[in-house]
Amino acid sequence: LSPPRSVAANPQKASCPVLMADTVNAALSQFFVLDIRAAADYCAGHIPGAVNVPWSGVADYAASGKLPANQKIVVVCYTGTSASMATAVLSLLGYNAYALKFGMLSWVPASNTTVWSASQTETITGGAFRTVTT
């Protein structure tokens, strides 16, 4: 397996940096989002523009030349664990890859979902609750 010609592999750079969901959400157009969850879960809901590739196919997908060599790649899984492993593999291949911290569990809160209750409305923003008076 060799990286695309436009990407210089760097075995010294095996890392798995992470990004928070609110950071990705704020600048979504700047990232290539690689969703490694099961296809059924991807179809049930995913980050806009995300490409679904199973975890077992990440290295082959990278070798195919379909990943952008000059764009930040955010790898998404369920909780962030598998994404961190995939990110390490992509980093070894020379890609500028990040794992979405806490995976899709963190995405819904980052997308400003409003939660209703009988007594108050809370807007979830970046995983923190902020009370909004109703």
PyMOL commands that set and color helices and strands:
alter all, ss='L'
color gray80, all
select helices_A, chain A and resi 11-13+21-26+28-30+39-44+55-63+81-92+103-110
alter helices_A, ss='H'
color red, helices_A
select strands_A, chain A and resi 18-19+31-35+51-52+72-76+97-100+114-116+121-125+128-132
alter strands_A, ss='S'
color yellow, strands_A
deselect
rebuild
show_as cartoon
